[in-house]
Amino acid sequence: MTKIALLASDAPEAHEAAKALRAKYGEVSVGEADVVVALGGDGLMLSALHETMSTGKPIYGMNRGSVGFLMNEYNPDGLLERLAAAKVETIHPLLATVTNDAGTSRAHAINEVSLLRQSYQAAKLRISVDGQVRLDELICDGVLLATPAGSTAYNLSAHGPILPIDAPLLALTPISAFRPRRWRGALLPNHVEVVIAVLEADKRPVNAVADHVEFKSVSEVAIAEDRSVSSLIMFDHEHSWDERILAEQFRY
């Protein structure tokens, strides 16, 4: 029998679902589990993927939150059969190397790495790809680099493209770009390194965020996919990530 660990968000609906599943299927610790079942929304899924990174533990989410693009539909019945039939996708996170007055720090991001203005002054950024400057000056509220898994999150809100989960691409998307006005971002191969330098950093301070980890007053952020680590996410076969992507793109 598949051994299940349960993770629930703070929402009452998630706690009720965990109670029902615990009574029906039992529960073990995350370390002992074959599968981790996450009950909540996309925020909980993101935390679970970070928590189980490179452990080989797949995460099967069921939506008991407000946003559930990464989650499967909740149904307490037939869970073991659903787990056995589910499709497992491998996610490689981004690794952000951040430089500020405190020195150099690193953090992984499953969704995106974003740079955001810290004050009323617009950010002024220079963007290089694999050592070549591609945009001398971007004046904006910010910019983000999103993985396929994160392309339906902040990236989509900033009018970035939706990427299939297995696409070897990253989405570089500006946030409220002022100059150049017509630049709408870029699709990049997932093997490149993107370096974003903050210009006039004292006058125009910028924060960097890797998923839920924030760095204050950065001067430079180097971002690349980290193929040495991975997280596993499971989707119901009849409601796969590919199907969700197609449905989202044809929504009107």
N, C-alpha and C positions, 0 to 999 in steps of 0.2 A: 504494500500500500504506500502511495506517495505521502511522504512526511511534509507537513505544511507548517510554515511560520506565518503568523498574522501581524501586520502592521496597520494601525488605524490612526486616522487623523483625529483632531479634537472635536470634530463635528458629532453631534448626538447620533446621527444616522450611521456614521461609521462605527461607533461603539456598539450600537445595536446589531449591526451586521456582523461584527467580530464575535459578539456573544452567540449569535445564531450559528455561525460557521464553526466556532469552537465546540459547541454542543454536538454538531453533526459530524465533524471530521476530526476532532481532536486538534492538538497544537503542540509543536516542539519549538525549541529556540531557533534563532536564525542560523546559528552554527551547525545545528543538527538537521536542518530542513533540506529537502530536495527542491522545493519551490517556496518563494516568499510571496504571499498574497497581500497586496497593498489595498486598503480600503479608504478611499478619500478622493481627492482630485489630483490634478497634474502636479501641484506642489509637493504632495506626499510622494508621488511617483519619482519626482526628481530627487528628493531626499533619499528614497530607498535605493535608487540607482547609484548614488554616491556612496551610500553605506555599504553596498555589496560589490563595489568596484573591484574587479580582478579576483573575486572569490569563486566565480563560476556558478553563483546562485542566480537563477533566472527570477525576474519579478513579473508576476501576473497581477495586473491592477483591475479592480472593479470600482466603478464610479459611485462614490458616496459623497461627492463634493459638488462645488458649483461649476467647475471647469474640468472636463474629463476627456480631452482629445487623446491622451495617452492611455486611457483606461478602457476596459471592456465593460459591457453592460452588467449590472448587478443582477445576479440570480443565485440564490443559495442552493438550488437543486442542480444535480449533475456536475458538480465542480470537478471531480476527479476525471470524468470523461472529457470535460472541456480542457483541462490541463494536458491530458494525453494527446489531444488533437491540435493543441495550439501551436502556432508558428513562432519560433524563437528568432529574434533579430539581435545582432551584435552591434553595439554602439561603442565607437572609440571617441573619447572626449577630446576637447581642445585643452592644451596646456598654455596658460598665460604666464609669461615672465614679465613681471611688473617692476619698474624702477621709479622710486621716489626718494624723498629725503631720508627715509628710514633704511634705504639700501635696496636690495633686490629680493623680491618674494615671488612665489609660484603658487598657482591654484589651477585645478581642473574645472572645466565647464562642460556639461553635457548639452545644455541648450545653446548658450551664447556667451561671448565676452563683449561687453559694451563699455564705451567711454562716454561720459556724460558731463556736461558743463556743471560747475559747482556754484556759480553765481549768476548774476544778471547778465554778465558778459558772455557772448557766444564763444564757443570753443574754436580754436584755430589749430588745425591738425595737418600733418604731412603723412602720406600713406606710401609705404614701399612694399613691394612684393618680391621676394627672393633677392633682396639687395638692390633692386631697381626702383627708384622713385616713380610712382605712377600718378600721384596727385600731389603737386607741390603745396597746395593750400586748400583746405576744406574748412569753410566757416559754417558752423552748424550748432545744433543743440547737442549732437553726439553722433556716434557711429557704432555699429555692432557687426560682429562676425558670428554667424549662426551655423550650426551643424544641421543636417537634415532633421534630426530629432527636434531641434529647437526652431526650425523654420516656421512652425505654426504657432509659435509663442510671440515674444516681443517683436521678432522679425516681421511677422505677418501684420502686427499692429502698426509697424513703421512702413508698411506697404512693400515689404520685401517679398521675394518669390518663395513659393512652397516647393520643397525638395522631396522627392521620393526617399524613403529611409535608406535604401542601398545605393543612392547616387554618390559618386565619388566627387562631390562638390561641396563648397562652402559658400554661403551667401554673405557678401559684404554690403551692408545697407546703411545709408545715411539716415539720421534722425533730424528732420526739419532743416534740411540744407538751405543755407542762404546764398553761398557762393561756392562752386558754380551751381547756378539754379537748375540747370538741366541734367546734372549728374544724378542718376537714379540708383547707383550702386553697381556691383559687378558679381558675376558668378566665377568662382575661382576653383581650380583643381584642389583636391583635399591634401595634396602633398606639399603645398607651398608654405612658406613662412611669411606672415604679414606683420610688419612693424609699423606701429602708429606712434609718431612723435608729436608731443604737445608743444606748439609754438606759443611764445609769449606766456609761458606757464605761470609767472608771477601775477600778470595782469588778468589772465584768463584761466583760472584753476580748473582742473578736470579730475574727476574720479573715475576709476575703473572698477567694473563689477564682473566677476566670473561666477555665473549663476547666483548664489546667495552670499558670496564673499566679496567685500568691498574694500578698495584701497583708495586712500585719500591723496589728493594733490600729486598725481603721477606726472612723470616727465616723458616716459616711453613705455609702451607695451608691445612685446613680441608674442605672437600667437601662432601656434602650429598644432596640427592634430597629433595626439600622442598614441601611436600604434602599439605601444608596449603595455597599455592597460585597456580594459574593456568592461562594459556592463551588458547584461542580457535582459531583454524585455520580451514578453510574450503577448501575442494577440490571438483572439479567436480566429480560426481559419476562415469562417464565412464573413468576418468583419475585419479584414486585415488592414495593416497600415496603408498598403497601396490603394485599397478601396476607399479608405477615409480621405486620402490625398485627392483622389479623383472626385469624390463627392464634394469636398471643400472647394475645389477649383471650378466646379460647375454650379455652385450655390449662387443664387441671385435673389 
